Amino acid sequence: MTMTLTDCKPGTYVRCSRFRGVAMYVKRLDVEQVIIEPDWDEMPEGVDADTWWPDENDVEERPTGMLVCVMVGDDSEHIVDPDDCTPIDDDDYCGSCGQLGCGWGH
């Protein structure tokens, strides 16, 4: 069973087809920062596309539809498609090394 974005709660452990043999956990949904263009008609005189510079109020975070996942036993973040992920139980992986089916972790 693959996941949908509604299944992807932070802390959910998954198996991902891109990283075979290693368990991962969902850290958060991936977002991108998008600059919101101003209404140029409302801008003060002398401010145009060549002189305007966005500040933090002109930036919006939008979900990309992807997940930020981390391999168990690692701290590197990976951008993963939720369609490539399958939820797993705690018994399916080693809590130390993250390997799926490792006998040491159980």
N, CA, C and O atoms as CSV, one atom per row, in Angstrom:
chain,resi,resn,atom,element,x,y,z
A,1,MET,N,N,0.842,-1.178,0.000
A,1,MET,CA,C,0.000,0.000,0.000
A,1,MET,C,C,0.888,1.243,0.000
A,1,MET,O,O,1.643,1.460,0.948
A,2,THR,N,N,0.809,2.048,-1.036
A,2,THR,CA,C,1.569,3.295,-1.067
A,2,THR,C,C,0.840,4.353,-0.247
A,2,THR,O,O,-0.330,4.201,0.102
A,3,MET,N,N,1.553,5.412,0.044
A,3,MET,CA,C,1.012,6.458,0.903
A,3,MET,C,C,0.453,7.602,0.073
A,3,MET,O,O,0.813,7.790,-1.089
A,4,THR,N,N,-0.425,8.349,0.693
A,4,THR,CA,C,-0.872,9.615,0.130
A,4,THR,C,C,-0.388,10.698,1.089
A,4,THR,O,O,0.057,10.387,2.194
A,5,LEU,N,N,-0.466,11.940,0.692
A,5,LEU,CA,C,0.000,13.019,1.558
A,5,LEU,C,C,-0.752,13.051,2.885
A,5,LEU,O,O,-0.181,13.456,3.898
A,6,THR,N,N,-1.999,12.641,2.905
A,6,THR,CA,C,-2.744,12.646,4.171
A,6,THR,C,C,-2.238,11.578,5.128
A,6,THR,O,O,-2.447,11.697,6.335
A,7,ASP,N,N,-1.573,10.528,4.621
A,7,ASP,CA,C,-0.997,9.477,5.464
A,7,ASP,C,C,0.353,9.879,6.050
A,7,ASP,O,O,0.835,9.233,6.980
A,8,CYS,N,N,0.954,10.910,5.535
A,8,CYS,CA,C,2.352,11.223,5.804
A,8,CYS,C,C,2.523,12.124,7.025
A,8,CYS,O,O,2.884,13.295,6.907
A,9,LYS,N,N,2.264,11.573,8.157
A,9,LYS,CA,C,2.438,12.323,9.393
A,9,LYS,C,C,3.913,12.271,9.800
A,9,LYS,O,O,4.558,11.238,9.617
A,10,PRO,N,N,4.453,13.347,10.341
A,10,PRO,CA,C,5.833,13.302,10.836
A,10,PRO,C,C,5.986,12.167,11.855
A,10,PRO,O,O,5.142,11.968,12.728
A,11,GLY,N,N,7.078,11.441,11.712
A,11,GLY,CA,C,7.361,10.317,12.601
A,11,GLY,C,C,6.901,8.972,12.070
A,11,GLY,O,O,7.205,7.940,12.668
A,12,THR,N,N,6.167,8.959,10.949
A,12,THR,CA,C,5.747,7.699,10.345
A,12,THR,C,C,6.959,7.018,9.726
A,12,THR,O,O,7.724,7.648,8.996
A,13,TYR,N,N,7.137,5.726,10.017
A,13,TYR,CA,C,8.247,4.970,9.426
A,13,TYR,C,C,7.790,4.341,8.127
A,13,TYR,O,O,6.681,3.816,8.027
A,14,VAL,N,N,8.674,4.403,7.122
A,14,VAL,CA,C,8.312,3.949,5.781
A,14,VAL,C,C,9.447,3.170,5.138
A,14,VAL,O,O,10.610,3.266,5.529
A,15,ARG,N,N,9.062,2.404,4.150
A,15,ARG,CA,C,9.992,1.760,3.213
A,15,ARG,C,C,9.834,2.531,1.922
A,15,ARG,O,O,8.714,2.788,1.481
A,16,CYS,N,N,10.947,2.902,1.312
A,16,CYS,CA,C,10.912,3.707,0.094
A,16,CYS,C,C,11.608,2.949,-1.030
A,16,CYS,O,O,12.707,2.426,-0.843
A,17,SER,N,N,10.976,2.891,-2.184
A,17,SER,CA,C,11.535,2.126,-3.300
A,17,SER,C,C,12.884,2.684,-3.765
A,17,SER,O,O,13.684,1.952,-4.349
A,18,ARG,N,N,13.140,3.950,-3.514
A,18,ARG,CA,C,14.414,4.566,-3.912
A,18,ARG,C,C,15.570,4.184,-3.005
A,18,ARG,O,O,16.728,4.228,-3.420
A,19,PHE,N,N,15.263,3.806,-1.761
A,19,PHE,CA,C,16.284,3.457,-0.778
A,19,PHE,C,C,15.975,2.071,-0.229
A,19,PHE,O,O,15.539,1.927,0.913
A,20,ARG,N,N,16.199,1.075,-1.035
A,20,ARG,CA,C,15.820,-0.295,-0.687
A,20,ARG,C,C,16.645,-0.824,0.478
A,20,ARG,O,O,17.849,-0.592,0.577
A,21,GLY,N,N,15.960,-1.537,1.348
A,21,GLY,CA,C,16.630,-2.217,2.445
A,21,GLY,C,C,16.833,-1.383,3.691
A,21,GLY,O,O,17.335,-1.889,4.695
A,22,VAL,N,N,16.452,-0.102,3.650
A,22,VAL,CA,C,16.652,0.774,4.807
A,22,VAL,C,C,15.334,1.470,5.148
A,22,VAL,O,O,14.631,1.975,4.272
A,23,ALA,N,N,15.020,1.482,6.442
A,23,ALA,CA,C,13.823,2.178,6.898
A,23,ALA,C,C,14.087,3.675,6.951
A,23,ALA,O,O,15.212,4.115,7.190
A,24,MET,N,N,13.046,4.439,6.726
A,24,MET,CA,C,13.118,5.894,6.802
A,24,MET,C,C,11.953,6.378,7.647
A,24,MET,O,O,10.971,5.661,7.839
A,25,TYR,N,N,12.070,7.598,8.150
A,25,TYR,CA,C,10.914,8.199,8.809
A,25,TYR,C,C,10.610,9.538,8.152
A,25,TYR,O,O,11.497,10.235,7.661
A,26,VAL,N,N,9.333,9.869,8.161
A,26,VAL,CA,C,8.873,11.132,7.589
A,26,VAL,C,C,9.206,12.232,8.588
A,26,VAL,O,O,8.750,12.204,9.731
A,27,LYS,N,N,10.000,13.196,8.149
A,27,LYS,CA,C,10.353,14.318,9.016
A,27,LYS,C,C,9.333,15.447,8.888
A,27,LYS,O,O,8.896,16.025,9.884
A,28,ARG,N,N,8.963,15.749,7.643
A,28,ARG,CA,C,7.983,16.813,7.398
A,28,ARG,C,C,7.590,16.788,5.916
A,28,ARG,O,O,8.201,16.091,5.107
A,29,LEU,N,N,6.563,17.560,5.587
A,29,LEU,CA,C,6.216,17.759,4.181
A,29,LEU,C,C,7.212,18.736,3.579
A,29,LEU,O,O,7.649,19.670,4.250
A,30,ASP,N,N,7.568,18.531,2.337
A,30,ASP,CA,C,8.485,19.432,1.643
A,30,ASP,C,C,7.731,20.674,1.198
A,30,ASP,O,O,6.597,20.581,0.728
A,31,VAL,N,N,8.352,21.828,1.343
A,31,VAL,CA,C,7.760,23.088,0.895
A,31,VAL,C,C,8.781,23.850,0.069
A,31,VAL,O,O,9.988,23.642,0.190
A,32,GLU,N,N,8.271,24.730,-0.766
A,32,GLU,CA,C,9.126,25.626,-1.523
A,32,GLU,C,C,8.722,27.056,-1.206
A,32,GLU,O,O,7.559,27.339,-0.921
A,33,GLN,N,N,9.682,27.936,-1.259
A,33,GLN,CA,C,9.380,29.338,-1.033
A,33,GLN,C,C,9.125,30.006,-2.375
A,33,GLN,O,O,9.919,29.895,-3.310
A,34,VAL,N,N,8.001,30.699,-2.444
A,34,VAL,CA,C,7.573,31.343,-3.682
A,34,VAL,C,C,7.428,32.832,-3.418
A,34,VAL,O,O,6.809,33.242,-2.436
A,35,ILE,N,N,8.003,33.638,-4.301
A,35,ILE,CA,C,7.879,35.091,-4.176
A,35,ILE,C,C,6.528,35.520,-4.736
A,35,ILE,O,O,6.152,35.156,-5.851
A,36,ILE,N,N,5.816,36.294,-3.942
A,36,ILE,CA,C,4.515,36.813,-4.357
A,36,ILE,C,C,4.748,38.165,-5.026
A,36,ILE,O,O,5.215,39.112,-4.394
A,37,GLU,N,N,4.424,38.238,-6.280
A,37,GLU,CA,C,4.600,39.480,-7.022
A,37,GLU,C,C,3.640,40.545,-6.497
A,37,GLU,O,O,2.471,40.257,-6.239
A,38,PRO,N,N,4.125,41.762,-6.341
A,38,PRO,CA,C,3.236,42.828,-5.867
A,38,PRO,C,C,2.295,43.300,-6.965
A,38,PRO,O,O,2.491,43.019,-8.147
A,39,ASP,N,N,1.286,44.013,-6.543
A,39,ASP,CA,C,0.392,44.678,-7.482
A,39,ASP,C,C,1.121,45.958,-7.898
A,39,ASP,O,O,1.172,46.926,-7.138
A,40,TRP,N,N,1.671,45.955,-9.083
A,40,TRP,CA,C,2.517,47.060,-9.524
A,40,TRP,C,C,1.770,48.388,-9.562
A,40,TRP,O,O,2.378,49.446,-9.400
A,41,ASP,N,N,0.462,48.340,-9.775
A,41,ASP,CA,C,-0.321,49.582,-9.791
A,41,ASP,C,C,-0.403,50.222,-8.408
A,41,ASP,O,O,-0.636,51.425,-8.295
A,42,GLU,N,N,-0.214,49.427,-7.361
A,42,GLU,CA,C,-0.304,49.916,-5.986
A,42,GLU,C,C,1.052,50.342,-5.414
A,42,GLU,O,O,1.119,50.851,-4.295
A,43,MET,N,N,2.114,50.140,-6.163
A,43,MET,CA,C,3.461,50.457,-5.661
A,43,MET,C,C,3.718,51.963,-5.706
A,43,MET,O,O,3.191,52.663,-6.571
A,44,PRO,N,N,4.537,52.460,-4.760
A,44,PRO,CA,C,4.873,53.887,-4.767
A,44,PRO,C,C,5.606,54.279,-6.052
A,44,PRO,O,O,6.216,53.441,-6.715
A,45,GLU,N,N,5.535,55.538,-6.381
A,45,GLU,CA,C,6.211,56.026,-7.583
A,45,GLU,C,C,7.713,55.765,-7.461
A,45,GLU,O,O,8.304,55.935,-6.395
A,46,GLY,N,N,8.300,55.359,-8.550
A,46,GLY,CA,C,9.734,55.082,-8.586
A,46,GLY,C,C,10.088,53.635,-8.277
A,46,GLY,O,O,11.238,53.226,-8.440
A,47,VAL,N,N,9.100,52.854,-7.828
A,47,VAL,CA,C,9.346,51.434,-7.555
A,47,VAL,C,C,8.765,50.630,-8.702
A,47,VAL,O,O,7.572,50.711,-8.995
A,48,ASP,N,N,9.618,49.856,-9.343
A,48,ASP,CA,C,9.171,49.004,-10.440
A,48,ASP,C,C,9.907,47.667,-10.330
A,48,ASP,O,O,10.592,47.418,-9.338
A,49,ALA,N,N,9.770,46.825,-11.324
A,49,ALA,CA,C,10.381,45.495,-11.287
A,49,ALA,C,C,11.897,45.552,-11.194
A,49,ALA,O,O,12.515,44.599,-10.719
A,50,ASP,N,N,12.510,46.638,-11.633
A,50,ASP,CA,C,13.964,46.759,-11.568
A,50,ASP,C,C,14.457,47.233,-10.201
A,50,ASP,O,O,15.610,46.991,-9.845
A,51,THR,N,N,13.601,47.902,-9.437
A,51,THR,CA,C,14.036,48.448,-8.148
A,51,THR,C,C,13.412,47.734,-6.948
A,51,THR,O,O,13.887,47.897,-5.824
A,52,TRP,N,N,12.359,46.948,-7.168
A,52,TRP,CA,C,11.696,46.251,-6.061
A,52,TRP,C,C,12.494,45.043,-5.634
A,52,TRP,O,O,12.994,44.293,-6.472
A,53,TRP,N,N,12.616,44.849,-4.335
A,53,TRP,CA,C,13.284,43.667,-3.801
A,53,TRP,C,C,12.365,43.049,-2.742
A,53,TRP,O,O,11.923,43.753,-1.834
A,54,PRO,N,N,12.066,41.739,-2.842
A,54,PRO,CA,C,11.124,41.136,-1.893
A,54,PRO,C,C,11.701,41.058,-0.482
A,54,PRO,O,O,12.909,40.903,-0.299
A,55,ASP,N,N,10.822,41.167,0.509
A,55,ASP,CA,C,11.223,40.911,1.889
A,55,ASP,C,C,10.439,39.702,2.389
A,55,ASP,O,O,9.750,39.048,1.606
A,56,GLU,N,N,10.537,39.395,3.685
A,56,GLU,CA,C,9.899,38.177,4.198
A,56,GLU,C,C,8.379,38.196,4.047
A,56,GLU,O,O,7.756,37.134,4.040
A,57,ASN,N,N,7.774,39.365,3.927
A,57,ASN,CA,C,6.322,39.443,3.731
A,57,ASN,C,C,5.910,39.118,2.298
A,57,ASN,O,O,4.730,38.905,2.022
A,58,ASP,N,N,6.873,39.082,1.395
A,58,ASP,CA,C,6.595,38.806,-0.009
A,58,ASP,C,C,6.898,37.355,-0.389
A,58,ASP,O,O,6.879,37.001,-1.568
A,59,VAL,N,N,7.178,36.520,0.614
A,59,VAL,CA,C,7.525,35.120,0.358
A,59,VAL,C,C,6.495,34.228,1.040
A,59,VAL,O,O,6.115,34.453,2.189
A,60,GLU,N,N,6.058,33.223,0.315
A,60,GLU,CA,C,5.060,32.285,0.822
A,60,GLU,C,C,5.597,30.871,0.670
A,60,GLU,O,O,6.215,30.544,-0.344
A,61,GLU,N,N,5.363,30.031,1.672
A,61,GLU,CA,C,5.741,28.625,1.566
A,61,GLU,C,C,4.556,27.837,1.022
A,61,GLU,O,O,3.426,27.974,1.493
A,62,ARG,N,N,4.840,27.004,0.016
A,62,ARG,CA,C,3.801,26.166,-0.589
A,62,ARG,C,C,4.276,24.717,-0.600
A,62,ARG,O,O,5.443,24.449,-0.886
A,63,PRO,N,N,3.378,23.779,-0.291
A,63,PRO,CA,C,3.761,22.364,-0.334
A,63,PRO,C,C,4.092,21.930,-1.759
A,63,PRO,O,O,3.446,22.354,-2.716
A,64,THR,N,N,5.112,21.074,-1.884
A,64,THR,CA,C,5.512,20.579,-3.201
A,64,THR,C,C,4.841,19.260,-3.551
A,64,THR,O,O,4.892,18.822,-4.701
A,65,GLY,N,N,4.207,18.620,-2.562
A,65,GLY,CA,C,3.640,17.297,-2.795
A,65,GLY,C,C,4.622,16.184,-2.494
A,65,GLY,O,O,4.302,15.009,-2.673
A,66,MET,N,N,5.814,16.538,-2.038
A,66,MET,CA,C,6.854,15.565,-1.707
A,66,MET,C,C,7.058,15.535,-0.191
A,66,MET,O,O,6.512,16.362,0.540
A,67,LEU,N,N,7.848,14.572,0.261
A,67,LEU,CA,C,8.160,14.410,1.676
A,67,LEU,C,C,9.634,14.649,1.927
A,67,LEU,O,O,10.461,14.428,1.043
A,68,VAL,N,N,9.965,15.097,3.121
A,68,VAL,CA,C,11.349,15.122,3.582
A,68,VAL,C,C,11.473,13.933,4.528
A,68,VAL,O,O,10.839,13.901,5.582
A,69,CYS,N,N,12.297,12.953,4.143
A,69,CYS,CA,C,12.486,11.739,4.938
A,69,CYS,C,C,13.951,11.600,5.333
A,69,CYS,O,O,14.848,12.123,4.672
A,70,VAL,N,N,14.165,10.878,6.434
A,70,VAL,CA,C,15.503,10.635,6.955
A,70,VAL,C,C,15.648,9.139,7.188
A,70,VAL,O,O,14.745,8.501,7.729
A,71,MET,N,N,16.778,8.580,6.782
A,71,MET,CA,C,17.042,7.165,7.037
A,71,MET,C,C,17.272,6.954,8.526
A,71,MET,O,O,17.904,7.778,9.187
A,72,VAL,N,N,16.755,5.842,9.051
A,72,VAL,CA,C,17.009,5.491,10.441
A,72,VAL,C,C,18.512,5.278,10.606
A,72,VAL,O,O,19.128,4.559,9.820
A,73,GLY,N,N,19.095,5.896,11.617
A,73,GLY,CA,C,20.525,5.782,11.853
A,73,GLY,C,C,21.347,6.816,11.111
A,73,GLY,O,O,22.576,6.753,11.132
A,74,ASP,N,N,20.697,7.768,10.454
A,74,ASP,CA,C,21.385,8.802,9.686
A,74,ASP,C,C,20.704,10.126,10.003
A,74,ASP,O,O,19.683,10.157,10.690
A,75,ASP,N,N,21.272,11.224,9.499
A,75,ASP,CA,C,20.613,12.515,9.709
A,75,ASP,C,C,20.463,13.309,8.419
A,75,ASP,O,O,20.050,14.468,8.447
A,76,SER,N,N,20.797,12.694,7.292
A,76,SER,CA,C,20.655,13.372,5.995
A,76,SER,C,C,19.198,13.356,5.554
A,76,SER,O,O,18.520,12.332,5.643
A,77,GLU,N,N,18.730,14.499,5.081
A,77,GLU,CA,C,17.360,14.609,4.593
A,77,GLU,C,C,17.301,14.264,3.108
A,77,GLU,O,O,18.184,14.634,2.334
A,78,HIS,N,N,16.251,13.554,2.728
A,78,HIS,CA,C,16.036,13.167,1.329
A,78,HIS,C,C,14.620,13.556,0.930
A,78,HIS,O,O,13.677,13.357,1.697
A,79,ILE,N,N,14.472,14.106,-0.261
A,79,ILE,CA,C,13.152,14.452,-0.799
A,79,ILE,C,C,12.620,13.206,-1.503
A,79,ILE,O,O,13.260,12.662,-2.403
A,80,VAL,N,N,11.434,12.766,-1.074
A,80,VAL,CA,C,10.884,11.494,-1.534
A,80,VAL,C,C,9.430,11.694,-1.959
A,80,VAL,O,O,8.690,12.458,-1.338
A,81,ASP,N,N,9.035,11.006,-3.014
A,81,ASP,CA,C,7.646,11.025,-3.474
A,81,ASP,C,C,6.835,10.091,-2.580
A,81,ASP,O,O,7.225,8.937,-2.399
A,82,PRO,N,N,5.719,10.552,-2.016
A,82,PRO,CA,C,4.921,9.668,-1.153
A,82,PRO,C,C,4.393,8.428,-1.872
A,82,PRO,O,O,4.112,7.416,-1.231
A,83,ASP,N,N,4.257,8.499,-3.199
A,83,ASP,CA,C,3.818,7.324,-3.960
A,83,ASP,C,C,4.844,6.199,-3.923
A,83,ASP,O,O,4.503,5.043,-4.171
A,84,ASP,N,N,6.100,6.526,-3.615
A,84,ASP,CA,C,7.176,5.538,-3.546
A,84,ASP,C,C,7.356,4.978,-2.141
A,84,ASP,O,O,8.269,4.186,-1.909
A,85,CYS,N,N,6.499,5.378,-1.196
A,85,CYS,CA,C,6.651,4.972,0.197
A,85,CYS,C,C,5.532,4.038,0.631
A,85,CYS,O,O,4.387,4.156,0.196
A,86,THR,N,N,5.900,3.105,1.504
A,86,THR,CA,C,4.952,2.185,2.116
A,86,THR,C,C,5.161,2.241,3.622
A,86,THR,O,O,6.293,2.097,4.086
A,87,PRO,N,N,4.104,2.445,4.394
A,87,PRO,CA,C,4.263,2.471,5.855
A,87,PRO,C,C,4.722,1.113,6.374
A,87,PRO,O,O,4.338,0.072,5.839
A,88,ILE,N,N,5.545,1.130,7.419
A,88,ILE,CA,C,6.018,-0.108,8.035
A,88,ILE,C,C,5.817,-0.024,9.552
A,88,ILE,O,O,5.664,1.059,10.116
A,89,ASP,N,N,5.821,-1.183,10.188
A,89,ASP,CA,C,5.702,-1.276,11.638
A,89,ASP,C,C,7.082,-1.209,12.281
A,89,ASP,O,O,8.099,-1.370,11.607
A,90,ASP,N,N,7.107,-0.973,13.580
A,90,ASP,CA,C,8.372,-0.927,14.321
A,90,ASP,C,C,9.128,-2.247,14.255
A,90,ASP,O,O,10.356,-2.259,14.347
A,91,ASP,N,N,8.417,-3.355,14.100
A,91,ASP,CA,C,9.057,-4.666,14.046
A,91,ASP,C,C,9.694,-4.965,12.691
A,91,ASP,O,O,10.377,-5.979,12.553
A,92,ASP,N,N,9.493,-4.118,11.699
A,92,ASP,CA,C,9.980,-4.382,10.348
A,92,ASP,C,C,11.410,-3.919,10.106
A,92,ASP,O,O,11.982,-4.232,9.062
A,93,TYR,N,N,12.003,-3.185,11.038
A,93,TYR,CA,C,13.345,-2.649,10.819
A,93,TYR,C,C,14.131,-2.652,12.129
A,93,TYR,O,O,13.559,-2.747,13.215
A,94,CYS,N,N,15.439,-2.548,12.003
A,94,CYS,CA,C,16.331,-2.467,13.154
A,94,CYS,C,C,16.405,-1.014,13.619
A,94,CYS,O,O,16.730,-0.128,12.829
A,95,GLY,N,N,16.112,-0.769,14.869
A,95,GLY,CA,C,16.147,0.585,15.410
A,95,GLY,C,C,17.543,1.170,15.498
A,95,GLY,O,O,17.694,2.384,15.634
A,96,SER,N,N,18.579,0.319,15.421
A,96,SER,CA,C,19.960,0.813,15.490
A,96,SER,C,C,20.514,1.174,14.119
A,96,SER,O,O,20.994,2.286,13.898
A,97,CYS,N,N,20.438,0.208,13.197
A,97,CYS,CA,C,21.055,0.440,11.890
A,97,CYS,C,C,20.057,0.860,10.820
A,97,CYS,O,O,20.452,1.394,9.783
A,98,GLY,N,N,18.765,0.624,11.058
A,98,GLY,CA,C,17.740,1.002,10.095
A,98,GLY,C,C,17.482,-0.024,9.010
A,98,GLY,O,O,16.615,0.176,8.159
A,99,GLN,N,N,18.226,-1.123,9.031
A,99,GLN,CA,C,18.074,-2.122,7.992
A,99,GLN,C,C,16.736,-2.846,8.144
A,99,GLN,O,O,16.333,-3.202,9.251
A,100,LEU,N,N,16.066,-3.054,7.032
A,100,LEU,CA,C,14.814,-3.811,7.036
A,100,LEU,C,C,15.148,-5.282,7.178
A,100,LEU,O,O,15.923,-5.831,6.395
A,101,GLY,N,N,14.561,-5.917,8.177
A,101,GLY,CA,C,14.776,-7.345,8.376
A,101,GLY,C,C,16.037,-7.691,9.153
A,101,GLY,O,O,16.394,-8.867,9.219
A,102,CYS,N,N,16.722,-6.727,9.742
A,102,CYS,CA,C,17.939,-6.986,10.522
A,102,CYS,C,C,17.572,-7.746,11.794
A,102,CYS,O,O,16.640,-7.355,12.497
A,103,GLY,N,N,18.286,-8.818,12.097
A,103,GLY,CA,C,18.006,-9.630,13.281
A,103,GLY,C,C,18.506,-9.024,14.578
A,103,GLY,O,O,18.031,-9.406,15.647
A,104,TRP,N,N,19.439,-8.100,14.523
A,104,TRP,CA,C,20.022,-7.528,15.743
A,104,TRP,C,C,19.058,-6.612,16.470
A,104,TRP,O,O,19.099,-6.520,17.697
A,105,GLY,N,N,18.222,-5.956,15.758
A,105,GLY,CA,C,17.349,-4.964,16.373
A,105,GLY,C,C,16.153,-5.530,17.092
A,105,GLY,O,O,15.379,-4.777,17.682
A,106,HIS,N,N,15.974,-6.860,17.061
A,106,HIS,CA,C,14.766,-7.448,17.662
A,106,HIS,C,C,15.130,-8.551,18.603
A,106,HIS,O,O,14.249,-9.165,19.204
